[in-house]
């Protein structure tokens, strides 16, 4: 795998939560140094430092985003400020970035941070983009995010899947949280990946891997489980979103965390769908979510009533 990456002129910066992985491509005579996905805003200083070390004296010329969730594009503004680089986003998201529609970009719904950046180019499905010395094909990957794309290098069999395929887990299928179709689209993206038959997958989170068949089987099994019991997916999502917030804050008074959950738009929608039309108190539901995370050891509650990310 290392040899393949070296041949392609790419390096993978495997990041911890809250950030996505960053995939760096060195400059050639024809194309500038480029990074795919830029992590979360609070990690932008670290992202800049990682890239500066890799670039040496070369400038960073481009940023490509597989999709515009905050953990994949939160470093864009900092990189543009540091290097004045061009940003290319999926074509379906381009207008929302141009208008900076924070609601359409989901930052309002999740109450996650992303400083405003500008986009100069759109990644059109079916097109190709030159990264290093090779062409990478832009492939639609709806499901987790309806506008998401993957990048495929056919000759080497390397596929950048972002959050369409992870090695062992399944990303939240965000459209389903809004009552829209997402499971079928996620399954379709997995079918596309299977047809491409990649030799190596670079996911949005976690290490690059070669066990593609097993990863596809795991993801399909989880989708089947969620299709059979949509409330299970809603519970999975609210726990993951709560932990994302706690990894950012690290520690919060229990009442503050419960209040944040009860008021965050995406959580309100999740609660309403779990209630199925019945009346449900969001604060009580939020308290139960926090209690379960404490009981399961993912959060720790101290004597003062402060909740800590474990």
C-alpha positions in Angstrom: 0.0 0.0 0.0 2.8 2.4 0.8 4.4 1.8 -2.5 1.1 2.5 -4.3 0.7 5.8 -2.5 4.3 6.7 -3.3 3.8 6.0 -7.0 0.7 8.2 -6.9 2.5 11.0 -5.1 0.1 11.0 -2.2 0.3 10.9 1.6 -2.6 10.2 4.0 -2.8 12.1 7.2 -4.9 9.9 9.4 -6.7 12.2 11.8 -8.5 11.6 15.0 -11.9 12.9 15.9 -13.1 15.6 15.2 -11.3 15.7 11.9 -11.5 13.7 8.7 -8.4 12.3 7.1 -6.4 14.6 4.8 -5.0 13.2 1.6 -2.1 15.3 0.2 -0.8 15.2 -3.3 2.6 16.8 -4.2 2.9 19.4 -7.0 4.0 18.5 -10.5 4.9 20.8 -13.4 1.3 20.7 -14.5 -0.7 20.8 -11.3 -0.2 22.4 -7.9 0.0 20.7 -4.5 -3.4 19.7 -3.4 -5.2 18.4 -0.3 -8.4 16.4 -0.2 -10.5 17.3 2.8 -9.3 19.6 5.6 -10.6 18.4 8.9 -12.6 20.3 11.6 -12.2 24.0 12.3 -10.8 23.6 15.8 -8.0 21.4 14.4 -7.1 23.9 11.6 -3.8 24.9 13.2 -2.7 21.3 13.3 -3.9 20.9 9.7 -1.8 23.9 8.6 1.2 22.6 10.4 1.0 19.1 8.9 0.7 20.5 5.4 3.5 23.1 5.9 5.8 20.3 6.9 4.9 18.3 3.9 5.0 21.2 1.5 8.4 22.6 2.7 8.7 25.7 0.6 6.0 24.9 -2.0 2.7 26.6 -1.8 -0.6 24.7 -1.4 -2.5 25.4 -4.6 -5.8 23.5 -4.2 -8.3 22.0 -1.7 -10.8 19.4 -2.9 -13.7 18.6 -0.6 -15.5 15.2 -1.0 -18.5 16.8 0.8 -19.2 19.7 3.1 -19.7 18.3 6.5 -17.8 20.4 9.0 -15.2 17.7 9.8 -14.2 17.6 6.1 -14.2 21.3 5.2 -13.5 23.1 8.6 -9.9 23.8 7.7 -10.7 25.4 4.3 -10.8 29.0 5.5 -7.5 28.6 7.4 -5.7 27.1 4.4 -7.1 29.8 2.1 -5.8 32.4 4.5 -2.3 30.8 4.7 -1.8 30.0 1.0 -4.5 31.7 -1.0 -5.5 28.3 -2.5 -8.4 27.4 -4.7 -11.2 25.3 -3.3 -13.2 22.9 -5.3 -16.4 21.5 -3.8 -19.0 19.0 -5.2 -21.1 20.7 -7.9 -24.3 20.2 -6.0 -23.0 22.2 -3.1 -21.3 25.0 -5.1 -24.2 27.5 -5.0 -24.7 27.0 -1.2 -21.1 27.8 -0.6 -21.2 30.8 -3.0 -24.3 32.2 -1.0 -22.9 30.8 2.3 -26.2 29.2 3.2 -25.2 27.8 6.5 -28.5 25.9 6.8 -28.2 24.2 3.4 -24.6 23.3 4.4 -26.0 21.7 7.6 -23.9 23.8 10.0 -27.0 25.4 11.6 -28.7 22.0 12.0 -25.7 20.4 13.8 -24.5 23.6 15.5 -21.0 22.7 14.3 -18.4 25.3 13.4 -17.0 26.1 10.0 -15.5 29.5 9.1 -16.7 30.9 5.8 -14.5 30.0 2.8 -14.9 30.7 -0.9 -15.2 28.0 -3.7 -13.6 28.6 -7.1 -14.4 25.3 -8.8 -17.0 22.5 -8.8 -16.4 18.8 -8.9 -18.8 17.5 -11.5 -19.8 13.8 -11.3 -18.3 12.0 -14.3 -15.5 14.4 -14.8 -11.8 13.9 -13.8 -9.3 15.9 -11.9 -5.6 15.8 -12.1 -3.9 15.0 -8.8 -0.1 14.7 -8.9 0.7 13.0 -12.2 -2.6 11.0 -12.5 -6.2 11.6 -13.4 -8.8 10.8 -10.7 -12.5 10.3 -11.6 -15.2 12.0 -9.7 -18.0 9.6 -8.7 -21.3 10.4 -7.0 -21.6 8.9 -3.5 -25.0 9.9 -2.0 -26.3 8.4 1.2 -24.3 9.8 4.1 -24.5 13.1 2.3 -26.6 13.5 -0.8 -24.0 15.8 -2.5 -20.9 13.7 -1.7 -18.4 12.4 -4.2 -15.6 9.9 -4.3 -12.3 10.0 -6.2 -11.1 7.0 -8.1 -7.7 6.3 -9.7 -8.5 3.5 -12.2 -5.0 2.4 -13.0 -3.9 1.9 -9.4 -7.3 0.8 -8.1 -7.2 3.4 -5.3 -10.5 4.9 -4.2 -11.0 7.8 -1.9 -14.5 7.0 -0.4 -14.7 9.7 2.3 -17.7 8.6 4.4 -19.4 6.4 1.8 -17.4 3.4 3.1 -15.5 2.9 6.3 -13.6 -0.3 7.2 -15.7 -1.4 10.2 -18.5 1.0 10.8 -21.2 2.9 8.9 -21.5 6.7 8.9 -24.7 8.4 9.9 -27.1 8.5 6.9 -28.0 12.2 7.4 -31.0 12.5 5.0 -32.9 9.9 7.1 -32.6 12.2 10.1 -34.7 14.7 8.1 -37.3 12.2 7.0 -35.8 11.9 3.5 -34.5 8.8 1.6 -30.9 7.9 2.4 -30.6 4.2 3.1 -31.3 3.2 -0.6 -28.8 5.8 -1.8 -26.2 4.6 0.6 -26.7 1.0 -0.6 -26.4 2.2 -4.2 -23.1 3.9 -3.4 -21.9 0.6 -2.0 -22.9 -1.1 -5.2 -20.9 1.4 -7.2 -17.9 0.7 -5.0 -18.3 -3.0 -5.5 -18.4 -2.6 -9.3 -15.2 -0.4 -9.2 -13.5 -3.2 -7.3 -10.9 -1.0 -5.7 -7.6 -2.5 -4.4 -7.2 0.1 -1.7 -9.8 2.3 0.0 -8.8 5.6 1.7 -11.8 6.4 4.0 -12.8 9.6 5.5 -11.9 8.3 9.0 -9.6 5.5 10.0 -6.7 3.8 8.2 -6.6 3.0 4.5 -7.5 -0.6 3.9 -7.6 -3.4 1.4 -10.3 -5.6 2.8 -13.0 -4.0 0.7 -15.4 -7.0 0.4 -15.6 -7.4 4.2 -16.2 -3.6 4.6 -19.0 -3.7 2.1 -20.6 -6.6 3.8 -20.4 -4.9 7.2 -21.9 -1.7 5.8 -24.7 -3.5 4.0 -25.6 -5.4 7.1 -25.8 -2.2 9.1 -28.0 -0.6 6.5 -30.3 -3.7 6.6 -30.5 -3.4 10.4 -31.4 0.3 10.2 -33.9 -0.2 7.4 -35.7 -2.9 9.6 -35.6 -0.6 12.6 -35.2 3.1 11.7 -35.3 4.1 15.3 -32.1 2.2 15.8 -30.4 4.5 13.3 -31.9 7.6 15.0 -30.5 6.5 18.4 -27.1 5.8 16.7 -27.1 9.3 15.2 -28.0 11.1 18.4 -25.3 9.4 20.3 -22.7 10.1 17.6 -23.7 13.7 17.4 -23.6 14.1 21.1 -20.1 12.6 21.3 -18.9 14.8 18.4 -20.0 17.9 20.5 -18.3 16.5 23.6 -15.1 15.8 21.8 -15.1 19.4 20.8 -16.0 20.8 24.2 -14.2 18.1 26.3 -16.2 19.0 29.4 -19.6 20.6 30.1 -22.0 20.9 33.0 -24.6 18.2 32.6 -27.4 20.7 32.4 -25.6 22.6 29.7 -25.1 19.5 27.6 -28.7 18.5 28.0 -29.9 22.0 27.1 -27.6 22.0 24.0 -29.1 18.7 22.8 -32.7 19.8 23.4 -32.2 23.0 21.4 -30.0 21.8 18.5 -32.2 21.6 15.3 -31.0 18.2 14.1 -31.6 16.6 17.5 -35.1 18.1 17.7 -35.8 16.4 14.4 -34.5 13.1 15.6 -36.6 13.3 18.7 -39.7 14.1 16.7 -39.1 11.1 14.4 -38.6 8.7 17.4 -41.8 10.0 18.9 -43.7 9.2 15.7 -46.2 11.9 16.3 -46.6 11.4 20.0 -45.8 14.2 22.5 -42.3 13.9 23.9 -40.3 16.2 26.1 -37.0 17.0 24.4 -35.2 17.9 27.7 -36.2 14.5 29.2 -35.2 12.7 26.1 -31.8 14.6 26.0 -31.2 13.7 29.6 -31.8 10.0 28.8 -29.3 10.2 26.0 -26.7 11.6 28.2 -27.4 9.1 31.0 -27.0 6.2 28.5 -23.7 7.5 27.3 -22.5 7.9 30.9 -23.7 4.4 31.8 -21.9 3.0 28.7 -18.7 4.7 29.7 -18.5 7.0 26.7 -19.0 10.0 28.9 -18.0 10.5 32.5 -20.0 12.4 35.1 -18.0 13.8 38.1 -19.2 14.8 41.5 -19.7 18.4 40.5 -22.2 17.5 37.8 -19.7 18.1 35.0 -19.7 15.7 32.0 -16.4 14.7 30.4 -15.6 13.0 27.2 -13.9 9.7 28.2 
